[in-house]
Amino acid sequence: MRVVTRRVEAGLAERLRELGCGVTEFGAQGREGPVEVVFTVVPRREIPRVLAAAEAWDPEAFITIEEPREIRRGWMYSTPRQRSPARLRVGEQARQLGRSELP
């Protein structure tokens, strides 16, 4: 997620860090003057919460959300995903139950 705000004080980055986000921030120059650019990578399920915090900080902010193709290093490390057991097909369930058909 990238947030470009004309509110150049460091409050947005601090607020996102309080939410547990890793944040990179830097000053930039927009068409109408100085801006602050804040980058953060968040899991997809966390986007609504982080987006709400950014919009609450600056309702006029320019916000983009991109899906990263790959993440290397940084605060968000890669761990193997814990997946739920694969669902069995109906025939396999029946065989495991010792019946030819499920009721």
C-alpha positions in Angstrom: 0.0 0.0 0.0 1.3 3.5 -0.9 -0.1 6.6 0.7 0.7 10.1 -0.5 -0.4 12.8 1.9 0.1 16.6 2.1 0.2 16.2 5.9 4.0 16.0 6.1 4.3 15.4 9.8 5.3 11.8 10.7 2.0 10.9 12.3 0.7 8.5 9.7 3.8 6.3 9.7 3.7 6.2 13.5 0.0 5.2 13.5 0.6 2.4 11.0 3.6 1.2 13.1 1.3 1.1 16.1 -1.0 -1.2 14.1 2.0 -3.6 13.6 2.9 -2.5 10.0 6.4 -2.2 8.7 6.6 1.3 7.2 9.0 3.2 4.9 8.4 6.9 4.6 10.1 9.7 2.8 9.5 13.3 1.8 8.7 14.1 -1.8 7.6 17.0 -3.9 4.1 17.0 -5.4 2.5 19.4 -7.9 1.2 21.5 -5.1 4.1 21.3 -2.7 5.7 18.9 -0.3 4.2 15.6 0.4 5.0 12.5 2.5 5.0 9.1 0.8 4.4 6.1 3.0 4.9 2.5 1.9 3.7 -0.5 3.8 3.1 -4.2 2.9 0.2 -5.8 4.7 -1.5 -9.1 4.4 -4.6 -9.0 2.3 -7.0 -9.6 5.2 -5.5 -6.5 7.0 -6.0 -4.1 4.1 -9.4 -2.8 5.3 -8.0 -2.0 8.8 -4.9 -0.2 7.5 -6.8 1.6 4.8 -9.3 2.9 7.4 -6.4 4.2 9.5 -4.8 6.0 6.5 -8.1 7.5 5.5 -8.8 8.6 9.1 -5.4 10.3 9.2 -5.9 12.1 5.9 -9.3 11.8 4.1 -7.7 13.6 1.1 -4.7 11.2 0.8 -3.9 9.5 -2.5 -3.8 5.8 -1.8 -2.8 2.9 -4.1 -2.9 -0.8 -3.3 -0.8 -3.2 -5.3 -0.3 -6.9 -4.9 3.4 -7.8 -4.5 4.7 -10.6 -6.7 7.5 -11.5 -4.4 8.8 -10.2 -1.0 12.5 -10.6 -0.1 13.9 -9.7 3.3 12.5 -6.9 5.4 10.3 -7.0 8.5 7.8 -9.3 6.8 9.5 -12.6 6.5 8.3 -15.6 4.6 7.1 -18.6 6.5 5.5 -21.7 5.1 1.7 -21.3 5.1 -0.2 -23.7 7.3 -3.0 -25.1 5.2 -6.0 -27.0 6.3 -6.2 -30.6 5.3 -7.4 -31.2 1.8 -11.0 -31.9 1.5 -11.8 -35.4 0.5 -14.0 -36.2 -2.5 -17.3 -37.8 -1.8 -16.1 -41.3 -3.0 -13.1 -41.1 -0.8 -15.2 -40.1 2.2 -17.4 -43.1 1.6 -14.5 -45.5 1.4 -13.1 -44.2 4.6 -16.4 -44.6 6.3 -16.6 -48.2 4.9 -19.8 -47.5 2.9 -20.2 -47.4 -0.8 -22.4 -44.3 -0.7 -23.0 -41.5 1.7 -26.6 -41.0 2.9 
